[in-house]
Each structure stands twice: as structure tokens, then as C-alpha cells.
């Protein structure tokens, strides 16, 4: 990932869940800001079989500097819920 700066809009976050998404009923992306504030977003699916997702940031998503954490949560039609690995990235202060 390239450097990400505070208040950036349109940053593409690519998420690899490592599990097949066939049969899912809901997918959420949890973004935890450096302050601990949690956002729940709906990512797009880039590959069901590979379990890859994408989310493009909007205004207010990256309004703090510091370390952000992201995690995908997938709910399947049978009620099973699987949480992906937690990943992180830094958001920097622009000049």
C-alpha cells in the first residue's frame, strides 16, 4: 500500500479473507481508528472463490492520524460467522 494521508478519499483497501465466500449472506468490514472508534462498512467482493474484498474510503473514514486496524466479518446463510485476520495500516499527517 502507498502512504495514506489524513482525510484521504478514494483510497482502495484490499482485503484478503483467506476463505471462500460462497454462500455468504452478509459481509462487513470493521475499521478501527487510532482513537478506538469503530466504523462498520460494506465492502465489495472482488473474488468469491479467493475470498477477496475491496473498500474505497469516503469522507470521514480517515480523519485521524495513526494506526488503523481492519477486519472482515462474513456471515453465511447457515448462520456461521467467520472473522478474518486483523490487518493494519498507518495514516500520516500531510504537510
SULTA-V173549 format. One line per field, one symbol per residue. ss: DSSP state (H for helix, E for strand, - for the rest). phi: phi as a letter, one per 30 degrees, with the letter a starting at -180 (. if undefined). A space follows every 50 residues. Layout:
ss = ???
phi = ???
This chain:
ss = ---EE------EEEEE-------EEEEEEEEE-----EEEE--EEEE--- -EEEEE---------EEEEEEEEEEE----EEE---EEEEEE---
phi = .ddcceidciddccbcdibdceidcabbccccdedjdcccbcdcccaddd icbbbcdbejdccbckccbbadbcccedjdbbcdddcbacccddd
